[in-house]
Amino acid sequence: VQRYSRGLGLIWTIDLEQGLTDQNELYTHSLLAMLTNGQLLIGDSDSRTVLLYDGDAFRTELIISPTFTGYSLQELTALVSTAGLIHLYDSTARTLFSFDIWGELQQLQHIPEEKFQVMITDGEQLYLVGDQVVLELHTSNDTVIWHPAPWLPRNVTAAAAVAGLLFVLDSEGNRILWERF
């Protein structure tokens, strides 16, 4: 992972293969997110853990782990952060977990109606993208809006949200779609 600054160029590089091994397991570090203060979050879907790197990428801390947080995360599918919160989505349990930056569970939301494939953020809103539907969650006031999205492909692998536009990458044809909702 490399961090760049527009004015300064390359700031630091993290070699994940050498830095993320534990005594009992190898982290696969499949998910990345950035806190607003510049700290890097790395989520491991196999061990269901989240590591926090400091702003200079010198120090690593395990902040979310089933062994000491007391939650039962079955499958770490998505990882994003909003102001002060780290959000994990478990697609097997169809549950959204929200933690503070110390790994303390702040909110737990079961969403049984749909199994989502990716989660993205655009400010304080979280967007969970599923099978032809987008769920918009406002973290500041707990508003939930379901958006039917028949234009969405069935196998979404990645997405980004910017200013009301949703950019989606699918696994079948690697096409990028967008829609204002």
Secondary structure per residue as TSV (DSSP state, phi and psi in degrees):
chain	resnum	aa	ss	phi	psi
A	1	V	-	360.0	134.0
A	2	Q	E	-122.5	141.2
A	3	R	E	-112.4	129.4
A	4	Y	E	-117.5	153.3
A	5	S	E	-118.7	139.0
A	6	R	T	-57.3	-39.7
A	7	G	T	-89.0	-27.3
A	8	L	T	-106.5	-14.0
A	9	G	E	84.1	-143.3
A	10	L	E	-68.7	125.6
A	11	I	E	-95.7	-51.9
A	12	W	E	-156.2	164.7
A	13	T	E	-131.0	136.4
A	14	I	-	-114.0	126.6
A	15	D	-	-90.3	99.4
A	16	L	H	-66.3	-34.0
A	17	E	H	-62.9	-36.8
A	18	Q	H	-88.5	-27.6
A	19	G	H	-91.8	-14.8
A	20	L	-	-116.6	50.0
A	21	T	B	-111.3	145.2
A	22	D	-	-112.3	170.2
A	23	Q	S	-62.7	-34.0
A	24	N	S	-105.0	-13.8
A	25	E	-	-154.9	162.0
A	26	L	B	-103.5	126.8
A	27	Y	-	-76.7	135.5
A	28	T	-	-94.1	-9.3
A	29	H	-	37.2	65.9
A	30	S	-	-92.0	-10.0
A	31	L	E	-128.8	139.9
A	32	L	E	-126.1	145.3
A	33	A	E	-151.5	160.2
A	34	M	E	-125.4	132.8
A	35	L	-	-78.5	160.3
A	36	T	T	-64.9	-21.7
A	37	N	T	-87.4	5.7
A	38	G	S	94.8	-0.9
A	39	Q	-	-78.3	144.9
A	40	L	E	-99.4	133.2
A	41	L	E	-106.1	134.0
A	42	I	E	-125.6	119.3
A	43	G	E	-100.6	138.3
A	44	D	E	-111.5	114.4
A	45	S	T	-71.6	-28.8
A	46	D	T	-72.3	-49.5
A	47	S	T	-88.1	-8.2
A	48	R	T	59.3	47.1
A	49	T	E	-125.7	162.0
A	50	V	E	-129.8	129.2
A	51	L	E	-104.5	145.0
A	52	L	E	-116.8	123.8
A	53	Y	E	-98.5	142.0
A	54	D	-	-71.2	173.6
A	55	G	T	-60.5	-24.5
A	56	D	T	-96.5	-0.4
A	57	A	S	63.8	27.6
A	58	F	-	-96.7	-30.0
A	59	R	-	-118.4	137.3
A	60	T	E	-117.0	140.2
A	61	E	E	-137.8	131.7
A	62	L	E	-79.0	113.9
A	63	I	E	-108.3	-25.7
A	64	I	E	-130.2	122.4
A	65	S	-	-153.6	138.4
A	66	P	H	-59.2	-24.2
A	67	T	H	-71.3	-26.4
A	68	F	H	-127.8	2.8
A	69	T	H	-100.4	-18.1
A	70	G	-	80.5	8.8
A	71	Y	-	-100.6	160.0
A	72	S	-	-112.4	80.0
A	73	L	-	-82.4	119.7
A	74	Q	-	-88.4	-39.7
A	75	E	-	-147.2	114.2
A	76	L	E	-80.7	103.9
A	77	T	E	-97.7	-35.4
A	78	A	E	-147.2	150.7
A	79	L	E	-142.1	122.5
A	80	V	E	-142.7	164.5
A	81	S	E	-130.9	144.5
A	82	T	E	-120.9	-176.4
A	83	A	T	-55.2	105.9
A	84	G	T	80.4	-1.8
A	85	L	E	-129.9	147.9
A	86	I	E	-113.3	125.6
A	87	H	E	-111.7	129.2
A	88	L	E	-118.5	138.3
A	89	Y	E	-115.0	130.0
A	90	D	E	-106.8	106.2
A	91	S	T	-74.8	-24.4
A	92	T	T	-70.5	-47.4
A	93	A	T	-84.9	-8.3
A	94	R	T	52.4	53.2
A	95	T	E	-134.4	139.8
A	96	L	E	-106.3	122.5
A	97	F	E	-105.4	136.2
A	98	S	E	-123.5	122.1
A	99	F	E	-116.2	155.6
A	100	D	-	-82.8	178.9
A	101	I	T	-74.4	-3.4
A	102	W	T	-98.3	3.0
A	103	G	S	86.2	12.9
A	104	E	-	-87.4	128.7
A	105	L	E	-65.7	124.4
A	106	Q	E	-104.5	-34.4
A	107	Q	E	-153.8	147.0
A	108	L	E	-133.9	122.5
A	109	Q	E	-125.7	120.6
A	110	H	E	-87.5	132.2
A	111	I	-	-126.4	77.4
A	112	P	T	-74.1	-14.6
A	113	E	T	-69.2	-25.5
A	114	E	-	-150.1	145.9
A	115	K	-	-100.6	112.8
A	116	F	-	-88.8	155.1
A	117	Q	S	-102.8	-36.9
A	118	V	E	-139.6	158.8
A	119	M	E	-131.6	137.6
A	120	I	E	-136.6	169.2
A	121	T	E	-135.0	150.5
A	122	D	E	-139.3	83.3
A	123	G	T	81.8	-123.0
A	124	E	T	-93.0	-2.4
A	125	Q	E	-92.6	141.8
A	126	L	E	-107.5	139.5
A	127	Y	E	-121.2	121.5
A	128	L	E	-104.3	124.5
A	129	V	E	-105.8	126.3
A	130	G	-	-130.3	-153.9
A	131	D	S	-75.2	90.5
A	132	Q	S	62.5	33.3
A	133	V	E	-150.2	147.6
A	134	V	E	-125.0	127.4
A	135	L	E	-103.1	122.4
A	136	E	E	-105.2	120.9
A	137	L	E	-116.8	125.4
A	138	H	E	-93.7	115.2
A	139	T	T	-73.1	-20.5
A	140	S	T	-79.3	-28.9
A	141	N	T	-135.9	13.8
A	142	D	-	61.1	22.9
A	143	T	-	-74.2	137.3
A	144	V	E	-124.7	127.0
A	145	I	E	-128.4	125.9
A	146	W	E	-92.6	128.0
A	147	H	E	-114.8	111.1
A	148	P	E	-63.0	136.2
A	149	A	-	-138.2	73.0
A	150	P	T	-64.5	-16.7
A	151	W	T	-78.4	-11.7
A	152	L	S	-71.2	141.0
A	153	P	-	-70.9	162.4
A	154	R	S	-76.1	-31.7
A	155	N	S	-113.0	79.5
A	156	V	E	-79.1	129.1
A	157	T	E	-109.4	-25.1
A	158	A	E	-156.2	155.4
A	159	A	E	-155.5	159.7
A	160	A	E	-144.2	145.4
A	161	A	E	-122.7	128.6
A	162	V	E	-141.7	119.4
A	163	A	T	49.3	46.3
A	164	G	T	82.4	0.8
A	165	L	E	-103.6	137.8
A	166	L	E	-113.5	121.6
A	167	F	E	-106.2	128.1
A	168	V	E	-129.1	138.5
A	169	L	E	-114.7	130.7
A	170	D	E	-111.2	162.6
A	171	S	T	-84.6	-18.5
A	172	E	T	-77.2	-48.2
A	173	G	T	-125.9	9.1
A	174	N	-	48.4	39.7
A	175	R	-	-92.8	151.9
A	176	I	E	-109.3	125.9
A	177	L	E	-116.9	157.7
A	178	W	E	-144.7	156.5
A	179	E	E	-158.5	139.5
A	180	R	E	-90.1	129.8
A	181	F	-	-122.0	360.0
